[in-house]
């Protein structure tokens, strides 16, 4: 089941790096929730990475 996740994450930390450059990083690290919600609607790589992050975050809550 987890094999698709390894293949889906081509550049670990890329979303965090983009968030840092755009001012959407938390002080303690990670991405702000507000930034992630706006980025989900974006086109291109930023949107793709944000949607994947949201999917993975949701899987953690469901206990998969």
PDB file as gemmi writes it, atoms N, CA and C in Angstrom:
CRYST1    1.000    1.000    1.000  90.00  90.00  90.00 P 1                      
ATOM      1  N   UNK A   1       0.819  -1.195   0.000  1.00  0.00           N  
ATOM      2  CA  UNK A   1       0.000   0.000   0.000  1.00  0.00           C  
ATOM      3  C   UNK A   1       0.863   1.260   0.000  1.00  0.00           C  
ATOM      4  N   UNK A   2       1.898   1.300   0.787  1.00  0.00           N  
ATOM      5  CA  UNK A   2       2.713   2.500   0.918  1.00  0.00           C  
ATOM      6  C   UNK A   2       3.690   2.669  -0.239  1.00  0.00           C  
ATOM      7  N   UNK A   3       3.772   1.722  -1.146  1.00  0.00           N  
ATOM      8  CA  UNK A   3       4.725   1.826  -2.241  1.00  0.00           C  
ATOM      9  C   UNK A   3       4.425   2.993  -3.169  1.00  0.00           C  
ATOM     10  N   UNK A   4       3.154   3.324  -3.382  1.00  0.00           N  
ATOM     11  CA  UNK A   4       2.832   4.429  -4.281  1.00  0.00           C  
ATOM     12  C   UNK A   4       3.279   5.764  -3.680  1.00  0.00           C  
ATOM     13  N   UNK A   5       3.334   5.840  -2.360  1.00  0.00           N  
ATOM     14  CA  UNK A   5       3.752   7.079  -1.709  1.00  0.00           C  
ATOM     15  C   UNK A   5       5.225   7.351  -2.005  1.00  0.00           C  
ATOM     16  N   UNK A   6       6.048   6.318  -1.933  1.00  0.00           N  
ATOM     17  CA  UNK A   6       7.473   6.472  -2.224  1.00  0.00           C  
ATOM     18  C   UNK A   6       7.690   6.967  -3.650  1.00  0.00           C  
ATOM     19  N   UNK A   7       6.899   6.471  -4.592  1.00  0.00           N  
ATOM     20  CA  UNK A   7       7.023   6.900  -5.979  1.00  0.00           C  
ATOM     21  C   UNK A   7       6.436   8.276  -6.232  1.00  0.00           C  
ATOM     22  N   UNK A   8       5.457   8.684  -5.416  1.00  0.00           N  
ATOM     23  CA  UNK A   8       4.789   9.965  -5.623  1.00  0.00           C  
ATOM     24  C   UNK A   8       5.642  11.132  -5.145  1.00  0.00           C  
ATOM     25  N   UNK A   9       6.462  10.894  -4.141  1.00  0.00           N  
ATOM     26  CA  UNK A   9       7.283  11.967  -3.588  1.00  0.00           C  
ATOM     27  C   UNK A   9       8.634  11.948  -4.285  1.00  0.00           C  
ATOM     28  N   UNK A  10       8.742  12.766  -5.313  1.00  0.00           N  
ATOM     29  CA  UNK A  10       9.961  12.799  -6.118  1.00  0.00           C  
ATOM     30  C   UNK A  10      11.015  13.722  -5.504  1.00  0.00           C  
ATOM     31  N   UNK A  11      10.565  14.824  -4.913  1.00  0.00           N  
ATOM     32  CA  UNK A  11      11.496  15.797  -4.332  1.00  0.00           C  
ATOM     33  C   UNK A  11      11.042  16.147  -2.918  1.00  0.00           C  
ATOM     34  N   UNK A  12      11.467  15.367  -1.923  1.00  0.00           N  
ATOM     35  CA  UNK A  12      11.065  15.649  -0.546  1.00  0.00           C  
ATOM     36  C   UNK A  12      11.514  17.037  -0.100  1.00  0.00           C  
ATOM     37  N   UNK A  13      10.621  17.754   0.546  1.00  0.00           N  
ATOM     38  CA  UNK A  13      10.936  19.085   1.050  1.00  0.00           C  
ATOM     39  C   UNK A  13      10.710  20.213   0.061  1.00  0.00           C  
ATOM     40  N   UNK A  14      10.279  19.892  -1.148  1.00  0.00           N  
ATOM     41  CA  UNK A  14      10.101  20.925  -2.166  1.00  0.00           C  
ATOM     42  C   UNK A  14       8.957  21.876  -1.804  1.00  0.00           C  
ATOM     43  N   UNK A  15       7.869  21.365  -1.269  1.00  0.00           N  
ATOM     44  CA  UNK A  15       6.748  22.225  -0.886  1.00  0.00           C  
ATOM     45  C   UNK A  15       7.157  23.160   0.244  1.00  0.00           C  
ATOM     46  N   UNK A  16       7.890  22.650   1.206  1.00  0.00           N  
ATOM     47  CA  UNK A  16       8.359  23.477   2.314  1.00  0.00           C  
ATOM     48  C   UNK A  16       9.297  24.566   1.812  1.00  0.00           C  
ATOM     49  N   UNK A  17      10.157  24.226   0.866  1.00  0.00           N  
ATOM     50  CA  UNK A  17      11.071  25.218   0.299  1.00  0.00           C  
ATOM     51  C   UNK A  17      10.303  26.301  -0.447  1.00  0.00           C  
ATOM     52  N   UNK A  18       9.263  25.908  -1.187  1.00  0.00           N  
ATOM     53  CA  UNK A  18       8.448  26.889  -1.901  1.00  0.00           C  
ATOM     54  C   UNK A  18       7.701  27.775  -0.906  1.00  0.00           C  
ATOM     55  N   UNK A  19       7.194  27.167   0.169  1.00  0.00           N  
ATOM     56  CA  UNK A  19       6.478  27.929   1.188  1.00  0.00           C  
ATOM     57  C   UNK A  19       7.407  28.926   1.873  1.00  0.00           C  
ATOM     58  N   UNK A  20       8.622  28.502   2.133  1.00  0.00           N  
ATOM     59  CA  UNK A  20       9.598  29.386   2.771  1.00  0.00           C  
ATOM     60  C   UNK A  20       9.890  30.596   1.878  1.00  0.00           C  
ATOM     61  N   UNK A  21      10.034  30.352   0.587  1.00  0.00           N  
ATOM     62  CA  UNK A  21      10.315  31.428  -0.350  1.00  0.00           C  
ATOM     63  C   UNK A  21       9.135  32.395  -0.480  1.00  0.00           C  
ATOM     64  N   UNK A  22       7.921  31.899  -0.253  1.00  0.00           N  
ATOM     65  CA  UNK A  22       6.722  32.718  -0.414  1.00  0.00           C  
ATOM     66  C   UNK A  22       6.179  33.218   0.924  1.00  0.00           C  
ATOM     67  N   UNK A  23       6.862  32.924   2.018  1.00  0.00           N  
ATOM     68  CA  UNK A  23       6.439  33.400   3.332  1.00  0.00           C  
ATOM     69  C   UNK A  23       5.346  32.567   3.964  1.00  0.00           C  
ATOM     70  N   UNK A  24       5.234  31.307   3.604  1.00  0.00           N  
ATOM     71  CA  UNK A  24       4.194  30.449   4.154  1.00  0.00           C  
ATOM     72  C   UNK A  24       4.711  29.366   5.069  1.00  0.00           C  
ATOM     73  N   UNK A  25       5.912  29.567   5.627  1.00  0.00           N  
ATOM     74  CA  UNK A  25       6.495  28.556   6.511  1.00  0.00           C  
ATOM     75  C   UNK A  25       6.267  28.949   7.963  1.00  0.00           C  
ATOM     76  N   UNK A  26       6.009  27.943   8.823  1.00  0.00           N  
ATOM     77  CA  UNK A  26       5.867  28.184  10.252  1.00  0.00           C  
ATOM     78  C   UNK A  26       7.237  28.458  10.865  1.00  0.00           C  
ATOM     79  N   UNK A  27       7.247  29.094  12.028  1.00  0.00           N  
ATOM     80  CA  UNK A  27       8.506  29.364  12.720  1.00  0.00           C  
ATOM     81  C   UNK A  27       9.189  28.067  13.137  1.00  0.00           C  
ATOM     82  N   UNK A  28       8.405  27.078  13.549  1.00  0.00           N  
ATOM     83  CA  UNK A  28       8.970  25.806  14.001  1.00  0.00           C  
ATOM     84  C   UNK A  28       9.167  24.814  12.856  1.00  0.00           C  
ATOM     85  N   UNK A  29       8.995  25.271  11.630  1.00  0.00           N  
ATOM     86  CA  UNK A  29       9.164  24.408  10.460  1.00  0.00           C  
ATOM     87  C   UNK A  29       7.820  23.919   9.958  1.00  0.00           C  
ATOM     88  N   UNK A  30       7.769  23.474   8.734  1.00  0.00           N  
ATOM     89  CA  UNK A  30       6.523  23.014   8.145  1.00  0.00           C  
ATOM     90  C   UNK A  30       5.816  24.137   7.400  1.00  0.00           C  
ATOM     91  N   UNK A  31       4.620  23.823   6.922  1.00  0.00           N  
ATOM     92  CA  UNK A  31       3.865  24.761   6.093  1.00  0.00           C  
ATOM     93  C   UNK A  31       2.627  25.217   6.852  1.00  0.00           C  
ATOM     94  N   UNK A  32       2.341  26.519   6.781  1.00  0.00           N  
ATOM     95  CA  UNK A  32       1.146  27.060   7.429  1.00  0.00           C  
ATOM     96  C   UNK A  32      -0.102  26.489   6.767  1.00  0.00           C  
ATOM     97  N   UNK A  33      -1.138  26.261   7.569  1.00  0.00           N  
ATOM     98  CA  UNK A  33      -2.393  25.709   7.066  1.00  0.00           C  
ATOM     99  C   UNK A  33      -3.029  26.640   6.034  1.00  0.00           C  
ATOM    100  N   UNK A  34      -2.997  27.936   6.300  1.00  0.00           N  
ATOM    101  CA  UNK A  34      -3.594  28.903   5.381  1.00  0.00           C  
ATOM    102  C   UNK A  34      -2.886  28.882   4.029  1.00  0.00           C  
ATOM    103  N   UNK A  35      -1.555  28.770   4.062  1.00  0.00           N  
ATOM    104  CA  UNK A  35      -0.786  28.704   2.823  1.00  0.00           C  
ATOM    105  C   UNK A  35      -1.143  27.443   2.042  1.00  0.00           C  
ATOM    106  N   UNK A  36      -1.252  26.324   2.743  1.00  0.00           N  
ATOM    107  CA  UNK A  36      -1.566  25.053   2.092  1.00  0.00           C  
ATOM    108  C   UNK A  36      -2.946  25.107   1.434  1.00  0.00           C  
ATOM    109  N   UNK A  37      -3.922  25.685   2.105  1.00  0.00           N  
ATOM    110  CA  UNK A  37      -5.275  25.772   1.550  1.00  0.00           C  
ATOM    111  C   UNK A  37      -5.310  26.628   0.281  1.00  0.00           C  
ATOM    112  N   UNK A  38      -4.558  27.714   0.264  1.00  0.00           N  
ATOM    113  CA  UNK A  38      -4.499  28.553  -0.939  1.00  0.00           C  
ATOM    114  C   UNK A  38      -3.730  27.847  -2.050  1.00  0.00           C  
ATOM    115  N   UNK A  39      -2.673  27.144  -1.680  1.00  0.00           N  
ATOM    116  CA  UNK A  39      -1.829  26.472  -2.667  1.00  0.00           C  
ATOM    117  C   UNK A  39      -2.552  25.303  -3.334  1.00  0.00           C  
ATOM    118  N   UNK A  40      -3.498  24.678  -2.652  1.00  0.00           N  
ATOM    119  CA  UNK A  40      -4.262  23.568  -3.228  1.00  0.00           C  
ATOM    120  C   UNK A  40      -4.997  24.016  -4.477  1.00  0.00           C  
ATOM    121  N   UNK A  41      -5.426  25.264  -4.497  1.00  0.00           N  
ATOM    122  CA  UNK A  41      -6.182  25.800  -5.633  1.00  0.00           C  
ATOM    123  C   UNK A  41      -5.282  26.305  -6.754  1.00  0.00           C  
ATOM    124  N   UNK A  42      -3.985  26.387  -6.493  1.00  0.00           N  
ATOM    125  CA  UNK A  42      -3.042  26.902  -7.479  1.00  0.00           C  
ATOM    126  C   UNK A  42      -2.792  25.884  -8.590  1.00  0.00           C  
ATOM    127  N   UNK A  43      -2.333  26.384  -9.714  1.00  0.00           N  
ATOM    128  CA  UNK A  43      -1.987  25.519 -10.838  1.00  0.00           C  
ATOM    129  C   UNK A  43      -0.498  25.222 -10.792  1.00  0.00           C  
ATOM    130  N   UNK A  44      -0.077  24.269 -11.565  1.00  0.00           N  
ATOM    131  CA  UNK A  44       1.349  23.960 -11.681  1.00  0.00           C  
ATOM    132  C   UNK A  44       1.870  23.102 -10.546  1.00  0.00           C  
ATOM    133  N   UNK A  45       3.181  23.146 -10.372  1.00  0.00           N  
ATOM    134  CA  UNK A  45       3.850  22.303  -9.384  1.00  0.00           C  
ATOM    135  C   UNK A  45       3.430  22.632  -7.958  1.00  0.00           C  
ATOM    136  N   UNK A  46       3.239  23.910  -7.667  1.00  0.00           N  
ATOM    137  CA  UNK A  46       2.823  24.290  -6.320  1.00  0.00           C  
ATOM    138  C   UNK A  46       1.499  23.629  -5.967  1.00  0.00           C  
ATOM    139  N   UNK A  47       0.540  23.680  -6.855  1.00  0.00           N  
ATOM    140  CA  UNK A  47      -0.760  23.054  -6.621  1.00  0.00           C  
ATOM    141  C   UNK A  47      -0.660  21.554  -6.496  1.00  0.00           C  
ATOM    142  N   UNK A  48       0.136  20.932  -7.354  1.00  0.00           N  
ATOM    143  CA  UNK A  48       0.308  19.478  -7.297  1.00  0.00           C  
ATOM    144  C   UNK A  48       0.896  19.048  -5.964  1.00  0.00           C  
ATOM    145  N   UNK A  49       1.929  19.747  -5.537  1.00  0.00           N  
ATOM    146  CA  UNK A  49       2.587  19.392  -4.278  1.00  0.00           C  
ATOM    147  C   UNK A  49       1.670  19.628  -3.088  1.00  0.00           C  
ATOM    148  N   UNK A  50       0.895  20.698  -3.135  1.00  0.00           N  
ATOM    149  CA  UNK A  50      -0.023  21.001  -2.037  1.00  0.00           C  
ATOM    150  C   UNK A  50      -1.143  19.963  -1.960  1.00  0.00           C  
ATOM    151  N   UNK A  51      -1.673  19.556  -3.109  1.00  0.00           N  
ATOM    152  CA  UNK A  51      -2.731  18.541  -3.101  1.00  0.00           C  
ATOM    153  C   UNK A  51      -2.212  17.208  -2.588  1.00  0.00           C  
ATOM    154  N   UNK A  52      -1.003  16.832  -2.960  1.00  0.00           N  
ATOM    155  CA  UNK A  52      -0.417  15.590  -2.448  1.00  0.00           C  
ATOM    156  C   UNK A  52      -0.214  15.683  -0.939  1.00  0.00           C  
ATOM    157  N   UNK A  53       0.278  16.823  -0.468  1.00  0.00           N  
ATOM    158  CA  UNK A  53       0.490  17.013   0.968  1.00  0.00           C  
ATOM    159  C   UNK A  53      -0.828  16.899   1.734  1.00  0.00           C  
ATOM    160  N   UNK A  54      -1.883  17.479   1.179  1.00  0.00           N  
ATOM    161  CA  UNK A  54      -3.193  17.415   1.835  1.00  0.00           C  
ATOM    162  C   UNK A  54      -3.724  15.978   1.852  1.00  0.00           C  
ATOM    163  N   UNK A  55      -3.495  15.247   0.770  1.00  0.00           N  
ATOM    164  CA  UNK A  55      -3.913  13.849   0.708  1.00  0.00           C  
ATOM    165  C   UNK A  55      -3.174  13.018   1.746  1.00  0.00           C  
ATOM    166  N   UNK A  56      -1.875  13.193   1.824  1.00  0.00           N  
ATOM    167  CA  UNK A  56      -1.078  12.435   2.786  1.00  0.00           C  
ATOM    168  C   UNK A  56      -1.435  12.806   4.223  1.00  0.00           C  
ATOM    169  N   UNK A  57      -1.716  14.078   4.457  1.00  0.00           N  
ATOM    170  CA  UNK A  57      -2.118  14.524   5.784  1.00  0.00           C  
ATOM    171  C   UNK A  57      -3.446  13.894   6.186  1.00  0.00           C  
ATOM    172  N   UNK A  58      -4.374  13.784   5.230  1.00  0.00           N  
ATOM    173  CA  UNK A  58      -5.666  13.154   5.492  1.00  0.00           C  
ATOM    174  C   UNK A  58      -5.538  11.675   5.762  1.00  0.00           C  
ATOM    175  N   UNK A  59      -4.599  11.015   5.115  1.00  0.00           N  
ATOM    176  CA  UNK A  59      -4.385   9.586   5.351  1.00  0.00           C  
ATOM    177  C   UNK A  59      -3.898   9.342   6.773  1.00  0.00           C  
ATOM    178  N   UNK A  60      -3.107  10.255   7.293  1.00  0.00           N  
ATOM    179  CA  UNK A  60      -2.580  10.112   8.643  1.00  0.00           C  
ATOM    180  C   UNK A  60      -3.716  10.171   9.672  1.00  0.00           C  
ATOM    181  N   UNK A  61      -4.699  11.035   9.424  1.00  0.00           N  
ATOM    182  CA  UNK A  61      -5.814  11.182  10.347  1.00  0.00           C  
ATOM    183  C   UNK A  61      -6.747   9.962  10.315  1.00  0.00           C  
ATOM    184  N   UNK A  62      -6.832   9.321   9.138  1.00  0.00           N  
ATOM    185  CA  UNK A  62      -7.714   8.163   8.998  1.00  0.00           C  
ATOM    186  C   UNK A  62      -7.079   6.900   9.555  1.00  0.00           C  
ATOM    187  N   UNK A  63      -5.782   6.942   9.819  1.00  0.00           N  
ATOM    188  CA  UNK A  63      -5.102   5.786  10.381  1.00  0.00           C  
ATOM    189  C   UNK A  63      -4.689   4.768   9.353  1.00  0.00           C  
ATOM    190  N   UNK A  64      -4.472   5.198   8.117  1.00  0.00           N  
ATOM    191  CA  UNK A  64      -4.031   4.277   7.064  1.00  0.00           C  
ATOM    192  C   UNK A  64      -2.566   3.952   7.210  1.00  0.00           C  
TER     193      UNK A  64                                                      
END                                                                             
